[in-house]
Amino acid sequence: MNRLPSETRDTMLPISGTLSLVLPAYNEAANLEAVVRRALEVLPALVEDFEVVIVDDGSRDGTSQIADRLAASDPRVRVVHHGTNRGYGAALRSGFAAARGDLIMFMDADQQFDAADFAHLAPFVPYADIVAGYRVKRRDPWIRLVYAAIFNAAMRLLFGITVRDIDCASKVLRGDLVRALHLTMNGALVNTELLVKAQRAGATIVEVGVRHYPRLSGEPSGGSVRVIQRAVCEVAQLWWQLLWYQPPRGVGRGRPQPRSSQLVRAGVMVGLGATALYWLWRRFAGGWPTQER
């Protein structure tokens, strides 16, 4: 991860190029319209040109109809529909595939993030391949904070990810980088996959604090048992996939992370696990040997 001098904040707005704001939405009828209208209000002052790409992930609450109405009323809004709920990762991947921008920003459609915070991320765009937001003060129930702390620690250990808030749904990415990474995860692990494959490709990453707001309407799905079980399965799938992953060349500005680093971390974890199991076996199964006098 690169840390940039504070002078980068002086970068002039609006920044040049086209931004695609990708909004994955599942049963967000109570939130989607406010999120889109806020984006249409603030983005013209922040970027030269933009589009909003809504991905309706098989919603059953009217999200689809709201998205279509918003697209019909403004040519800057487009909609991608999933006939069934495919998962957060699948929704993001569909949005990335549909995005036409030089830059891609993604954000959840639950009103917990504000499109205006692009103003904080934009000054770093010319200097980094990924500008990753982190929630300065996370406004979630305590159990989700516990899950997040465990998850972030596990992902750092398993994959060597350096950012502090892996699943923060406020990131700005170079469009050509995202299109070259070949993302495959359908569930919540897509952020991990994106970051670790970007690091393997030599992408530079800068972290910037963003605001996080309490959810006012709708029900969060990220902490559900089904989502957690799916994420655990995807961790094993991703770890195995990365052993054979060949990152694209020439898309990152930094030094690529070698595959050997994953093997070293795996060796360390196996060693620690074997040591812990041996200690438990000696302590509780075989007992400690008595000392002869």
Secondary structure in CASP SS format (residue, H / E / C, confidence):
PFRMAT SS
TARGET T0000
AUTHOR 0000-0000-0000
METHOD secondary structure of the structure
MODEL  1
M C 1.00
N C 1.00
R C 1.00
L C 1.00
P C 1.00
S H 1.00
E H 1.00
T H 1.00
R H 1.00
D H 1.00
T C 1.00
M C 1.00
L C 1.00
P C 1.00
I E 1.00
S E 1.00
G E 1.00
T E 1.00
L E 1.00
S E 1.00
L E 1.00
V E 1.00
L E 1.00
P E 1.00
A E 1.00
Y C 1.00
N C 1.00
E C 1.00
A C 1.00
A C 1.00
N C 1.00
L H 1.00
E H 1.00
A H 1.00
V H 1.00
V H 1.00
R H 1.00
R H 1.00
A H 1.00
L H 1.00
E H 1.00
V H 1.00
L H 1.00
P H 1.00
A H 1.00
L C 1.00
V E 1.00
E E 1.00
D E 1.00
F E 1.00
E E 1.00
V E 1.00
V E 1.00
I E 1.00
V E 1.00
D E 1.00
D E 1.00
G C 1.00
S C 1.00
R C 1.00
D C 1.00
G C 1.00
T H 1.00
S H 1.00
Q H 1.00
I H 1.00
A H 1.00
D H 1.00
R H 1.00
L H 1.00
A H 1.00
A H 1.00
S H 1.00
D C 1.00
P C 1.00
R C 1.00
V E 1.00
R E 1.00
V E 1.00
V E 1.00
H E 1.00
H E 1.00
G C 1.00
T C 1.00
N C 1.00
R C 1.00
G C 1.00
Y H 1.00
G H 1.00
A H 1.00
A H 1.00
L H 1.00
R H 1.00
S H 1.00
G H 1.00
F H 1.00
A H 1.00
A H 1.00
A C 1.00
R C 1.00
G C 1.00
D C 1.00
L E 1.00
I E 1.00
M E 1.00
F E 1.00
M E 1.00
D C 1.00
A C 1.00
D C 1.00
Q C 1.00
Q C 1.00
F C 1.00
D C 1.00
A H 1.00
A H 1.00
D H 1.00
F H 1.00
A H 1.00
H H 1.00
L H 1.00
A H 1.00
P H 1.00
F H 1.00
V H 1.00
P H 1.00
Y H 1.00
A C 1.00
D C 1.00
I E 1.00
V E 1.00
A E 1.00
G E 1.00
Y E 1.00
R E 1.00
V C 1.00
K C 1.00
R C 1.00
R C 1.00
D C 1.00
P C 1.00
W H 1.00
I H 1.00
R H 1.00
L H 1.00
V H 1.00
Y H 1.00
A H 1.00
A H 1.00
I H 1.00
F H 1.00
N H 1.00
A H 1.00
A H 1.00
M H 1.00
R H 1.00
L H 1.00
L H 1.00
F H 1.00
G C 1.00
I C 1.00
T C 1.00
V C 1.00
R C 1.00
D C 1.00
I C 1.00
D C 1.00
C C 1.00
A C 1.00
S E 1.00
K E 1.00
V E 1.00
L E 1.00
R E 1.00
G H 1.00
D H 1.00
L H 1.00
V H 1.00
R H 1.00
A H 1.00
L C 1.00
H C 1.00
L C 1.00
T C 1.00
M C 1.00
N C 1.00
G C 1.00
A C 1.00
L C 1.00
V H 1.00
N H 1.00
T H 1.00
E H 1.00
L H 1.00
L H 1.00
V H 1.00
K H 1.00
A H 1.00
Q H 1.00
R H 1.00
A C 1.00
G C 1.00
A C 1.00
T C 1.00
I E 1.00
V E 1.00
E E 1.00
V E 1.00
G E 1.00
V E 1.00
R C 1.00
H C 1.00
Y C 1.00
P C 1.00
R C 1.00
L C 1.00
S C 1.00
G C 1.00
E C 1.00
P C 1.00
S C 1.00
G C 1.00
G C 1.00
S C 1.00
V H 1.00
R H 1.00
V H 1.00
I H 1.00
Q H 1.00
R H 1.00
A H 1.00
V H 1.00
C H 1.00
E H 1.00
V H 1.00
A H 1.00
Q H 1.00
L H 1.00
W H 1.00
W H 1.00
Q H 1.00
L H 1.00
L H 1.00
W C 1.00
Y C 1.00
Q C 1.00
P C 1.00
P C 1.00
R C 1.00
G C 1.00
V C 1.00
G C 1.00
R C 1.00
G C 1.00
R C 1.00
P C 1.00
Q C 1.00
P C 1.00
R C 1.00
S H 1.00
S H 1.00
Q H 1.00
L H 1.00
V H 1.00
R H 1.00
A H 1.00
G H 1.00
V H 1.00
M H 1.00
V H 1.00
G H 1.00
L H 1.00
G H 1.00
A H 1.00
T H 1.00
A H 1.00
L H 1.00
Y H 1.00
W H 1.00
L H 1.00
W H 1.00
R H 1.00
R H 1.00
F H 1.00
A H 1.00
G H 1.00
G C 1.00
W C 1.00
P C 1.00
T C 1.00
Q C 1.00
E C 1.00
R C 1.00
END
